[in-house]
Amino acid sequence: MMEEEELEFVEELEAVLQLTPDVQLAIEQVFPSQDPLDRADFNAVEYINTLFPTEQSLANIDEVVNKIRLKIRRLDDNIRTVVRGQTNVGQDGRQALEEAQKAIQQFGKIKDIKDKAEKSEQMVKEITRDIKQLDHAKRHLTTSITTLNHLHMLAGGVDSLEAMTRRRQYGEVANLLQGVMNVLEHFHKYMGIPQIRQLSERVKAAQTELGQQILADFEEAFPSQGTKRPGGPSNVLRDACQVANILDPRIKQEIIKKFIKQHLSEYLVLFQENQDVAWLDKIDRRYAWVKRQLVDYEEKYGRMFPREWYMAERIAVEFCHITRTELAKIMRTRAKEIEVKLLLFAIQRTTNFEGFLAKRFSGCTLTDGTLKKLESPPASTNPFLEDEPAAEMEELALEKGDLEQPKKPKAPDNPFHGIVSKCFEPHLYVYIESQDKNLGELIDRFVADFKAQGPPKPNTDEGGAVLPSCADLFVYYKKCMVQCSQLSTGEPMIALTTIFQKYLREYAWKILSGNLPKTTSSSGGLTISSLLKEKEGSEAAKFTLEELGLICSILSTAEYCLATTQQLEEKLKEKVDVSLIERINLTGEMDTFSTVISSSIQLLVQDLDAACDPALTAMSKMQWQNVEHVGDQSPYVTSVILHIKQNVPIIRDNLASTRKYFTQFCIKFANSFIPKFITHLFKCKPISMVGAEQLLLDTHSLKMVLLDLPSIGSQVVRKAPASYTKIVVKGMTRAEMILKVVMAPHEPLVVFVDNYIKLLTDCNTETFQKILDMKGLKRSEQSSMLELFRQRLPTPPSGPEGSSSLSLLAPTPEQESSRIRKLEKLIKKRL
């Protein structure tokens, strides 16, 4: 009975829940599901067949039924929850409906208010329509009255303007013309009216007539031919200038041009090319003449022309243009007569005049084509812009040869610089050739003075003396550079730079490199016997004290020249035009001075190295197998130390001002002496055990002396540079390791070879054979050891056992260990 009721319920439910395909598709999109029970075309038979595909699967029917019932209960719970949640929906819906109705009522009120507002606006428009019409009428009437007034003013002004023009009443015309032109601007949009167009044409005609009339008046007052009017300027012309300010600018330019031409006509006659006063030696008279003319202009015509015309400056500028053209013409004609002194005199007077113009005028009338503006103007190009104390300070800096002295701030640029003096630039080759000749004579004088006075005395107080000729050369360079930059900042500066380069190289070759002492093959009477007897004397060094001082002086001078040449290059780049900066390059000359420095250091190293050679030769010729006991340091060590103590303090004191080059000397000497010492060490064969101990003591003594080399014999002890210390420690430690290998017993062979590889890390077979020769082994013994050495090279011993076997003392007998301990105690005692 229950089952029948359920079936009926299901059928009724299916009849009710028949949804349209669109609704079903929307549900599937909102709630996607892969469950077959959620499908619209659900088939119970297919679903059961899916759950129980075979008869054997019916064994799980109870479990499947339980799962389905559990799912049904969950669905019931969900349905129940949803139904309960809809209990208050009706009440909420009624409340929302009431609120919507209230909102609709509010919208109705708003619409009523809007309708009333539109009615009110329409009413206001009807009320104010008449008022707006009256307002427009008033505005149009005002415009009409104003226009009629302007028209009346224009008509009357044109009539008055024509009448005043005929009567030459320029004072009244100036004010009236400006007013008429201002009024006429209001009628531009009415030019289509014939009467207005006619008035405009009358104004233009009046302006044209005024311009022609004023030009005629000025022509009459200042005729091109003849003398000036004796009465001088009149008030009529002064008022005419005010009118010209209002007229076409071409009228003003024509007046200025004619007046300046008439004012300078006398100059062209007085200083014609065939006149004696036209030549450069009387160039002062040109500038004196124009100064008088400027004074005359101020007295007679200063008030006639408006101040904003800058007539005095225009006269001066036109005078400069004419002068530059005339001077260029006459110098081309008489180029062979131009001498350096005459050229410099003319340039100096011209630059003085340009400075005078810069003080007097602002340069506002100069056009872009007047002269070439410098993008980077040279410092102190105008001598009048520097006061005397500043010039004295610069001279003091020149005497010291210091190009980096702080200077006063740059003076303002001179806008007139080059406006006349530009004409001298094509002839500056005369100046350049003169400087070439002067510098050649200066170098020859330096060479002669050096030969006559001899090398400078060595300076042991403040470092090596810089040759005085060096400072003289750069002082002269500085003066030439400043002088040439005042004349031109273009190609002449490049030519002067080439001359500087030439004589910098000559100075380096003739004065510095040419006076370096030459090395000789003789040893100054030094013999091995004198070394072994530890004789003292200044003849131990190949170079005398004066020669050492000369080398140090040349080195210091080259270092000074190197630094100053770099500064000179920077100053030249500041003086020259920006477009020519890349052509200023003194790198080659700086490299030349660097070569002189390297040669000087190499000479000092060779001298000390050669002084130590006899001692090393004596060391290699000693019978080291006959040494019976270890004593104090050997005589050859004492001799080496003696030479070091004689030379190094002198070199250090003379290079005190160039400390870095003294460090280079120490490094180069260590790099030269230590390999040579090791080479002579290999020549000491055969060596006994005691002999090796003595050599080890000597090597340690030399190592200590070399480490102390930079400050040896000095009261102020300084720590040696780390780079130098590293070289000495590495080289002398290798010498000590060689001797330790020699001291080690050669049996067992494997231990000896491993000790060698560890201590020397040298895979060279020749070095290993030299060690065997030092030990005095026979060739038959050496062959087996060499073979073993080659075998051990590819696989050096490693690990704890190999490491212990590499120790030098571990495999030695008790006697050898005792000897080495005694040697170490002796070394410590010496220290």
C-alpha positions in Angstrom: 0.0 0.0 0.0 2.9 2.4 0.9 4.7 1.6 -2.3 1.6 2.4 -4.4 1.2 5.7 -2.7 4.8 6.6 -3.3 4.5 5.7 -7.0 1.4 7.9 -7.3 3.3 10.8 -5.6 6.2 10.4 -7.9 4.0 10.5 -11.0 2.2 13.6 -9.7 5.6 15.2 -8.9 6.9 14.4 -12.4 3.8 15.9 -14.0 4.3 19.1 -12.0 8.1 19.4 -12.5 8.0 19.2 -16.3 10.3 22.2 -17.1 10.8 23.7 -20.5 14.2 23.1 -22.2 15.3 26.7 -21.8 14.7 26.6 -18.1 16.4 23.3 -17.8 19.5 24.7 -19.7 19.6 27.7 -17.5 19.6 25.5 -14.4 22.4 23.4 -15.8 24.5 26.5 -16.4 23.9 27.9 -12.9 24.2 24.6 -11.1 26.4 22.3 -13.2 26.4 18.7 -12.0 27.7 15.4 -13.3 25.2 13.4 -11.1 22.9 11.2 -13.3 20.0 12.0 -10.9 20.2 15.7 -11.8 19.7 15.1 -15.5 16.4 16.0 -17.2 16.2 12.8 -19.1 16.9 10.6 -16.1 16.0 6.9 -16.7 15.7 4.8 -13.6 16.2 1.5 -15.4 19.5 2.6 -17.0 20.6 4.0 -13.7 19.9 0.7 -11.9 21.7 -1.2 -14.7 24.7 1.0 -14.2 24.7 0.3 -10.5 24.2 -3.5 -11.0 25.7 -4.4 -14.4 26.1 -8.1 -13.4 24.3 -10.6 -11.2 27.4 -10.8 -8.9 27.0 -7.1 -8.2 23.6 -7.7 -6.6 25.5 -8.9 -3.6 26.0 -5.2 -2.7 22.4 -4.2 -3.1 22.0 -3.5 0.6 24.9 -1.1 0.7 23.7 0.7 -2.4 20.2 1.0 -1.0 21.6 2.4 2.2 23.6 5.0 0.3 20.5 6.1 -1.7 18.4 6.4 1.5 21.1 8.4 3.1 21.1 10.7 0.1 17.3 11.0 0.2 17.5 12.0 3.9 20.0 14.7 3.1 17.8 16.0 0.3 14.8 16.0 2.6 16.8 18.0 5.2 17.8 20.5 2.5 14.2 20.9 1.3 13.0 21.3 4.8 15.6 24.0 5.5 14.7 25.9 2.3 10.9 25.7 3.1 11.5 27.0 6.6 13.6 29.8 5.2 10.7 30.9 3.0 8.3 31.3 6.0 8.9 35.1 6.3 9.1 35.8 2.6 5.5 36.9 2.3 5.9 39.5 5.1 9.1 40.8 3.6 7.5 41.0 0.2 4.6 43.0 1.5 7.0 45.4 3.3 9.1 45.8 0.1 5.9 46.5 -1.9 4.9 49.3 0.5 8.3 50.9 0.3 8.1 50.7 -3.5 4.7 52.4 -3.4 6.0 55.2 -1.2 8.9 55.7 -3.6 6.5 56.0 -6.5 4.6 58.6 -4.6 7.8 60.6 -4.1 8.6 60.4 -7.9 5.1 61.9 -8.5 5.9 64.9 -6.2 9.2 65.5 -8.0 7.4 65.5 -11.3 4.9 68.1 -10.0 7.8 70.3 -8.8 9.5 70.0 -12.2 6.4 71.0 -14.0 5.9 74.0 -11.8 9.5 75.1 -12.3 9.2 74.9 -16.1 6.1 77.1 -15.9 7.9 79.6 -13.7 10.8 79.7 -16.1 8.5 80.3 -19.0 6.8 83.1 -17.1 10.2 84.8 -16.3 11.3 84.6 -20.0 8.1 86.3 -21.0 8.7 89.0 -18.4 12.4 89.7 -19.3 12.0 89.4 -23.1 11.4 93.1 -23.4 14.3 93.9 -21.0 16.8 91.9 -23.1 15.7 93.6 -26.2 16.3 97.0 -24.6 19.7 95.8 -23.3 20.8 94.7 -26.8 19.6 98.0 -28.2 21.6 99.9 -25.6 24.8 97.9 -26.4 24.4 98.4 -30.1 23.7 102.1 -29.7 26.9 102.5 -27.5 29.0 100.7 -30.1 27.6 102.9 -32.8 28.3 106.1 -30.9 31.8 104.9 -30.1 32.5 104.0 -33.7 31.1 107.3 -34.9 33.4 109.1 -32.4 36.4 107.1 -33.6 35.4 107.8 -37.2 35.2 111.5 -36.3 38.6 111.4 -34.6 40.1 109.5 -37.5 38.7 111.9 -40.1 39.8 114.9 -38.1 43.2 113.3 -37.3 43.9 112.6 -40.9 43.1 116.1 -41.9 45.3 117.5 -39.1 48.1 115.0 -39.9 48.2 116.1 -43.6 48.2 119.8 -42.6 51.0 119.4 -39.9 53.1 117.3 -42.3 53.1 120.2 -44.8 54.1 122.6 -42.1 56.8 120.2 -40.7 55.3 120.3 -37.2 57.0 117.0 -36.3 56.5 117.4 -32.6 52.7 117.5 -32.9 52.8 114.9 -35.7 54.6 112.3 -33.5 51.8 112.3 -30.9 49.0 112.6 -33.5 50.3 109.9 -35.8 50.4 107.4 -33.0 46.8 108.2 -32.0 45.6 108.0 -35.6 47.2 104.6 -36.0 45.7 103.3 -32.8 42.2 104.5 -33.9 42.7 103.0 -37.3 43.2 99.6 -35.7 39.5 99.6 -34.6 38.4 99.9 -38.3 40.2 96.9 -39.7 36.9 94.9 -39.8 35.2 97.8 -41.7 37.7 98.1 -44.5 35.0 96.9 -46.9 33.3 100.4 -46.5 34.7 102.7 -49.2 34.9 105.7 -46.9 36.9 103.8 -44.2 39.2 102.4 -46.9 39.7 105.9 -48.3 40.7 107.2 -44.8 43.1 104.2 -44.4 44.8 105.0 -47.7 45.1 108.7 -46.8 46.9 107.6 -43.5 49.3 105.4 -45.5 50.0 108.2 -48.0 50.7 110.6 -45.1 53.1 108.1 -43.6 54.9 107.7 -46.9 55.1 111.5 -47.4 56.4 111.9 -43.8 59.1 109.3 -44.4 60.3 111.0 -47.6 60.1 114.4 -46.1 62.1 113.4 -43.1 64.8 111.7 -45.2 65.0 114.9 -47.3 65.4 117.0 -44.2 68.2 114.9 -43.0 69.8 114.9 -46.4 69.7 118.6 -46.4 71.1 118.9 -42.8 73.8 116.2 -43.4 74.6 116.1 -47.1 76.7 113.2 -48.4 79.0 115.7 -50.1 80.1 118.9 -48.5 80.4 120.0 -44.9 78.0 119.7 -42.0 75.4 122.4 -41.5 77.1 125.0 -39.3 74.1 125.5 -37.1 74.2 121.9 -35.9 71.2 119.8 -35.1 67.7 121.5 -34.8 64.7 120.8 -32.8 62.9 119.9 -36.1 65.2 117.0 -36.7 64.9 115.9 -33.1 61.1 115.7 -33.5 61.6 114.1 -36.8 63.4 111.2 -35.1 60.5 110.8 -32.8 58.2 110.5 -35.9 60.6 108.0 -37.5 60.3 105.8 -34.5 56.6 105.4 -35.4 57.0 105.1 -39.1 58.3 102.1 -41.1 61.6 100.8 -39.4 63.3 101.1 -42.8 63.0 105.0 -42.5 64.8 104.8 -39.1 67.5 102.5 -40.6 68.0 104.8 -43.5 68.5 107.8 -41.3 71.0 105.9 -39.1 72.9 104.6 -42.2 73.2 108.0 -43.8 74.2 109.8 -40.6 76.9 107.3 -39.7 78.2 107.3 -43.3 78.4 111.1 -43.3 80.0 111.0 -39.9 82.8 108.6 -40.9 83.4 110.0 -44.3 86.4 112.0 -43.0 87.9 108.8 -41.5 88.0 107.1 -44.9 89.8 110.1 -46.4 92.3 110.6 -43.6 93.3 106.9 -43.4 93.4 105.9 -47.0 95.7 103.0 -47.9 98.3 105.3 -49.5 98.5 107.5 -46.4 101.4 107.1 -44.0 99.1 107.1 -40.9 97.3 104.1 -42.3 100.1 101.6 -41.4 100.2 99.5 -38.3 102.9 101.6 -36.5 100.4 104.5 -36.3 97.3 102.5 -35.5 96.9 104.5 -32.3 95.8 107.5 -34.4 92.8 105.6 -35.8 91.5 104.9 -32.3 92.3 108.4 -31.1 90.3 109.9 -34.0 87.2 107.8 -33.3 87.3 108.7 -29.6 87.3 112.4 -30.6 84.4 111.8 -32.9 82.4 110.1 -30.2 83.0 113.0 -27.8 82.0 115.4 -30.7 78.9 113.4 -31.3 77.8 113.5 -27.7 78.3 117.3 -27.5 76.5 118.1 -30.8 74.1 115.4 -31.5 73.6 113.5 -28.3 70.2 115.0 -27.7 69.0 114.9 -31.3 68.7 111.1 -31.6 66.6 109.1 -29.2 68.6 107.2 -26.6 67.2 103.8 -27.7 68.8 104.3 -31.1 72.3 103.9 -29.5 73.8 106.1 -32.1 77.2 106.4 -30.4 77.6 102.7 -30.2 76.5 102.3 -33.8 79.1 104.8 -34.9 81.8 102.8 -33.0 80.7 99.5 -34.4 80.6 100.8 -38.0 84.1 102.3 -37.4 85.3 98.9 -36.2 83.9 97.2 -39.3 85.6 99.7 -41.6 88.8 99.5 -39.7 88.9 95.8 -39.8 88.3 95.8 -43.6 90.9 98.5 -44.3 93.6 96.9 -42.0 93.0 93.5 -43.7 93.4 95.1 -47.1 96.6 97.0 -46.3 98.2 94.0 -44.5 97.6 91.8 -47.5 99.3 94.5 -49.7 102.3 95.0 -47.4 102.5 91.5 -45.8 106.3 91.4 -46.2 106.7 94.4 -44.0 104.9 92.9 -41.0 107.3 92.1 -38.2 106.5 90.4 -34.9 107.0 93.5 -32.7 104.9 95.6 -35.1 102.2 93.0 -35.2 102.1 92.6 -31.4 102.0 96.3 -31.0 99.1 96.7 -33.3 97.2 93.8 -31.7 97.9 95.2 -28.2 96.5 98.6 -29.1 93.5 97.0 -30.9 92.6 94.8 -27.9 93.0 97.9 -25.6 90.5 99.7 -27.8 88.1 96.8 -27.8 88.3 96.8 -24.0 87.6 100.5 -24.0 84.4 99.8 -26.1 83.4 97.0 -23.7 83.5 99.5 -20.8 81.7 102.3 -22.7 79.0 100.3 -24.5 76.8 97.3 -23.9 77.1 95.7 -27.3 73.4 95.5 -27.9 73.6 96.7 -31.5 76.0 93.9 -32.5 74.3 91.5 -34.9 75.0 87.7 -35.1 77.2 88.2 -38.1 79.3 91.0 -36.6 81.9 88.6 -35.0 82.2 85.0 -34.1 80.9 84.4 -30.6 83.0 82.0 -28.6 81.1 79.1 -27.1 83.9 78.8 -24.5 85.6 82.2 -24.2 89.2 82.1 -23.0 89.9 83.3 -19.5 91.4 86.8 -19.0 91.3 87.7 -22.7 90.7 91.3 -22.0 93.6 92.8 -20.1 91.5 95.8 -18.9 89.1 93.4 -17.0 91.9 92.3 -14.7 93.2 94.5 -11.9 96.9 94.8 -11.2 97.0 92.6 -8.0 95.4 89.7 -10.0 98.0 90.1 -12.7 100.8 90.1 -10.2 99.4 86.9 -8.7 99.4 85.3 -12.1 103.0 86.4 -12.7 104.0 84.8 -9.4 102.3 81.6 -10.4 104.1 81.7 -13.7 107.5 82.1 -12.0 106.7 79.0 -9.9 105.6 77.1 -13.0 102.4 76.2 -11.4 99.5 76.2 -13.9 97.0 75.1 -11.3 97.2 78.2 -9.1 93.7 79.3 -8.0 92.6 82.3 -10.1 89.9 85.0 -9.6 86.6 84.3 -11.2 86.4 84.9 -15.0 85.6 88.4 -16.0 82.5 89.1 -18.0 82.7 88.3 -21.7 83.8 91.2 -23.9 81.2 91.5 -26.7 83.6 93.5 -28.8 86.4 91.0 -28.6 87.7 90.3 -32.1 85.6 92.9 -33.8 88.7 94.6 -35.1 91.5 92.3 -34.0 90.1 89.4 -36.1 91.8 90.9 -39.1 95.2 90.0 -37.6 94.5 86.3 -37.4 95.6 85.5 -41.0 99.0 87.1 -40.2 99.6 85.4 -36.9 101.9 82.9 -38.6 104.6 85.6 -38.2 104.0 85.4 -34.4 104.1 81.6 -34.5 107.3 81.5 -36.5 108.8 83.9 -34.1 107.9 81.7 -31.1 109.4 78.8 -32.9 112.6 80.6 -33.3 112.6 81.9 -29.7 111.9 78.4 -28.3 114.7 77.0 -30.4 117.1 79.6 -29.0 115.8 78.9 -25.5 116.5 75.2 -25.8 120.0 75.9 -27.2 120.7 78.2 -24.3 119.5 75.5 -21.8 122.0 73.1 -23.4 124.8 75.6 -23.2 124.0 76.6 -19.6 123.9 72.9 -18.6 127.3 72.3 -20.1 128.8 75.5 -18.6 127.3 75.1 -15.1 127.5 71.3 -14.9 125.0 69.0 -13.2 123.1 70.3 -10.1 124.5 69.4 -6.8 122.6 66.5 -5.1 120.1 67.7 -2.6 119.8 65.6 0.5 117.3 67.8 2.4 114.2 68.3 0.3 114.5 65.8 -2.5 116.2 65.9 -6.0 116.6 69.4 -7.5 114.4 70.0 -10.5 116.4 71.6 -13.3 115.7 75.4 -13.3 115.4 75.3 -17.1 112.3 73.3 -16.8 110.4 76.0 -14.9 111.7 78.6 -17.3 110.4 76.6 -20.3 106.9 76.2 -18.9 106.8 79.9 -17.8 107.5 80.9 -21.3 104.9 78.4 -22.6 102.3 79.9 -20.3 103.1 83.4 -21.5 102.9 82.4 -25.1 99.6 80.5 -24.5 97.9 83.5 -22.8 99.2 85.9 -25.4 98.1 83.8 -28.3 94.7 83.2 -26.8 94.2 86.9 -26.7 95.0 87.1 -30.4 93.0 84.1 -31.5 91.4 80.9 -30.2 91.3 79.2 -33.6 94.0 77.6 -35.9 96.9 79.8 -34.5 96.4 78.1 -31.1 96.7 74.7 -32.9 99.9 75.8 -34.6 101.3 77.1 -31.3 100.4 73.7 -29.7 102.4 72.0 -32.4 105.4 74.2 -31.6 105.0 73.3 -27.9 105.0 69.6 -28.7 108.2 70.0 -30.8 110.2 71.7 -28.1 108.8 69.5 -25.3 110.3 66.5 -27.2 113.5 68.4 -27.8 113.8 69.3 -24.1 113.3 65.6 -23.2 115.9 64.5 -25.7 118.6 67.2 -25.4 118.3 68.3 -21.8 117.1 65.2 -20.0 117.9 62.0 -22.0 121.0 63.6 -23.5 122.6 64.3 -20.1 121.9 61.0 -18.4 125.3 59.4 -17.5 126.4 56.6 -19.8 127.2 53.2 -18.4 130.7 51.9 -18.8 132.2 48.4 -18.9 134.8 49.1 -16.2 134.0 48.5 -12.5 135.9 51.4 -11.1 138.9 49.4 -9.9 136.7 47.1 -7.8 138.3 43.5 -7.4 137.0 40.4 -5.7 139.9 40.5 -3.3 138.8 43.9 -2.1 135.3 42.6 -1.6 136.5 39.7 0.4 138.6 42.0 2.5 135.6 44.2 3.0 137.3 47.4 2.0 135.3 50.5 2.1 135.4 53.3 -0.4 133.3 55.5 -2.7 134.7 53.7 -5.7 132.3 50.8 -5.0 129.6 52.3 -7.2 130.1 52.8 -11.0 128.4 56.2 -10.8 129.8 59.0 -8.6 127.7 60.9 -6.1 127.3 63.7 -8.6 126.2 61.3 -11.3 123.6 59.7 -9.0 122.4 63.2 -8.1 122.2 64.1 -11.7 120.1 61.0 -12.5 117.7 61.7 -9.7 117.5 65.4 -10.7 116.7 64.4 -14.3 114.1 61.9 -13.0 112.5 64.6 -10.8 112.5 67.1 -13.7 110.9 64.5 -16.0 108.2 63.8 -13.4 107.6 67.6 -13.1 107.4 67.9 -16.9 105.0 65.0 -17.1 102.6 66.5 -14.6 102.9 70.1 -15.9 102.5 68.9 -19.5 99.2 67.3 -18.5 98.1 70.6 -16.9 99.3 72.5 -20.0 97.1 70.3 -22.2 94.1 71.0 -20.0 94.7 74.8 -20.2 95.2 74.7 -24.0 91.8 73.0 -24.3 90.2 75.7 -22.2 91.7 78.4 -24.4 90.9 77.0 -27.8 87.6 76.9 -29.6 85.3 74.1 -28.7 85.4 72.7 -32.2 89.2 72.3 -32.0 89.5 70.7 -28.6 90.0 67.2 -30.0 93.1 68.4 -31.9 94.9 69.2 -28.6 96.7 66.1 -27.6 100.0 66.0 -25.7 99.9 62.3 -24.9 103.0 61.6 -27.0 105.0 64.2 -25.1 103.9 62.8 -21.8 104.9 59.3 -23.0 108.4 60.8 -23.8 108.8 62.1 -20.3 107.6 58.7 -18.9 110.3 57.0 -21.0 112.9 59.4 -19.5 111.7 58.4 -16.0 111.9 54.7 -16.8 115.4 55.1 -18.2 116.5 57.0 -15.1 115.2 54.4 -12.8 116.7 51.6 -14.9 120.1 53.4 -14.7 119.9 53.6 -10.9 119.0 49.9 -10.8 121.8 48.9 -13.2 124.3 50.9 -11.2 123.5 49.2 -7.9 123.0 45.9 -9.5 126.5 46.1 -11.2 128.0 47.2 -7.9 126.7 43.9 -6.3 127.9 41.7 -9.2 131.5 41.2 -8.0 130.2 40.1 -4.6 127.8 37.6 -6.1 130.7 36.3 -8.3 132.8 35.9 -5.2 130.0 34.0 -3.6 129.8 31.5 -6.5 133.6 31.0 -6.5 133.9 30.1 -2.8 134.7 26.5 -1.9 131.5 25.8 0.0 132.3 22.1 0.5 135.3 23.1 2.6 133.4 25.3 5.1 133.9 23.8 8.5 131.7 25.8 10.8 128.9 28.4 10.6 130.0 31.9 11.6 128.9 35.4 11.1 127.6 36.6 7.6 130.0 36.1 4.8 132.2 38.9 3.3 130.2 39.0 0.1 127.0 39.8 2.1 128.8 42.6 3.9 129.9 44.0 0.5 126.4 43.9 -0.9 125.0 45.6 2.2 127.8 48.2 2.0 126.8 49.1 -1.6 123.2 49.2 -0.7 123.9 51.5 2.3 126.0 53.8 0.0 123.6 54.1 -2.9 120.1 53.8 -1.5 120.1 56.6 1.0 121.4 59.0 -1.6 118.8 57.9 -4.1 116.0 58.1 -1.5 116.9 61.6 -0.3 117.2 62.9 -3.9 113.8 61.3 -4.8 112.0 62.4 -1.6 109.7 64.6 -3.6 108.8 61.7 -6.0 108.3 58.9 -3.5 106.4 56.7 -5.9 109.4 56.5 -8.3 111.7 55.6 -5.4 109.3 52.7 -4.7 109.5 51.7 -8.4 113.3 51.8 -8.1 113.2 49.4 -5.0 110.8 47.1 -6.8 112.9 47.0 -10.0 116.1 46.4 -8.0 114.5 43.5 -6.1 113.2 42.0 -9.4 116.7 42.2 -10.8 118.9 41.3 -7.8 116.9 38.3 -6.4 116.9 36.2 -9.7 120.6 37.1 -10.2 121.3 36.0 -6.6 119.5 32.7 -7.1 121.4 32.1 -10.4 124.7 32.6 -8.6 123.4 30.4 -5.8 123.0 27.5 -8.3 126.7 28.0 -9.2 127.8 27.3 -5.7 128.6 23.5 -6.0 129.3 21.3 -4.4 128.0 22.4 -1.0 128.5 20.7 2.2 126.0 20.6 5.0 127.8 23.3 6.9 128.2 25.3 3.7 124.5 25.2 3.1 123.8 26.3 6.6 126.2 29.3 6.1 124.5 30.2 2.8 121.1 29.9 4.5 122.3 32.4 7.2 123.7 34.7 4.4 120.4 34.5 2.5 118.4 35.4 5.6 120.7 38.4 6.2 120.2 39.6 2.6 116.4 39.1 3.0 116.3 41.3 6.1 118.4 43.9 4.4 116.2 43.9 1.3 113.0 44.1 3.4 114.5 47.2 5.1 115.8 48.6 1.8 113.2 51.5 1.4 114.2 53.0 4.8 117.8 51.8 5.2 120.0 54.5 6.7 117.1 56.7 7.4 116.3 58.2 10.8 112.6 58.0 10.0 111.6 54.3 9.7 108.7 53.8 7.4 106.9 50.5 6.6 107.9 49.2 3.2 105.1 49.2 0.6 103.2 45.9 0.5 103.9 45.3 -3.2 107.6 45.6 -2.6 107.5 43.4 0.5 105.6 40.7 -1.4 108.3 40.5 -4.1 111.2 40.3 -1.6 109.5 37.6 0.6 108.5 35.5 -2.4 112.0 35.7 -4.1 114.2 35.2 -1.0 111.9 32.5 0.4 112.5 30.6 -2.8 116.3 30.9 -2.2 115.9 29.7 1.3 113.8 26.7 0.2 116.6 25.8 -2.3 119.1 25.7 0.4 116.8 23.7 2.7 116.4 21.1 -0.1 120.2 21.0 -0.5 120.6 20.4 3.3 118.1 17.6 3.3 119.5 14.0 2.9 118.9 12.5 -0.5 117.9 9.1 1.0 115.4 7.7 0.9 114.9 9.0 -2.6 111.1 9.2 -2.5 111.1 11.4 0.5 113.7 13.7 -1.0 111.8 14.1 -4.2 108.6 14.8 -2.3 110.3 17.4 -0.1 111.6 19.1 -3.3 108.1 19.2 -4.9 106.5 20.6 -1.7 109.1 23.2 -0.9 109.9 24.6 -4.4 106.7 23.6 -6.3 109.0 23.6 -9.4 108.3 21.0 -12.0 111.3 22.0 -14.1 113.8 19.1 -14.5 116.7 21.5 -15.0 116.1 23.1 -11.6 116.0 19.7 -9.9 119.3 18.7 -11.6 120.9 22.0 -10.4 119.9 21.0 -6.8 121.5 17.6 -7.3 124.7 19.3 -8.6 124.8 21.5 -5.6 124.6 18.4 -3.4 127.6 17.0 -5.3 125.8 13.8 -6.4 127.4 11.8 -9.2 125.7 11.5 -12.6 124.9 7.9 -12.0 123.0 8.8 -8.8 121.3 11.7 -10.5 119.8 9.6 -13.3 117.8 7.4 -10.9 116.6 10.4 -9.0 115.6 12.3 -12.1 113.7 9.2 -13.3 111.9 9.1 -9.9 111.3 12.9 -10.1 109.5 12.5 -13.4 107.4 9.7 -12.1 106.4 11.6 -9.0 105.3 14.8 -10.8 101.9 13.6 -12.2 100.7 12.3 -8.8 102.1 14.4 -6.0 101.6 12.8 -2.6 98.5 13.8 -0.7 96.8 12.8 2.5 98.0 12.5 6.1 100.7 9.9 5.3 102.1 11.8 2.3 101.9 15.1 4.2 103.9 13.7 7.1 106.5 12.3 4.7 106.9 15.7 3.1 108.2 17.2 6.3 111.9 18.1 6.0 112.9 17.3 9.5 110.8 14.2 10.2 112.8 11.7 8.0 116.3 13.2 8.9 118.6 11.6 11.4 119.1 13.1 14.9 122.3 14.7 13.9 120.7 16.6 10.9 117.8 17.8 13.1 120.2 19.1 15.7 122.2 21.1 13.1 119.1 22.8 11.7 118.0 23.8 15.2 121.4 25.3 15.9 121.1 27.3 12.7 117.8 28.6 13.6 119.1 29.7 17.0 122.0 31.4 15.4 119.7 33.4 13.0 117.5 34.4 15.9 120.6 35.6 17.8 121.7 37.7 14.8 118.3 39.3 14.6 
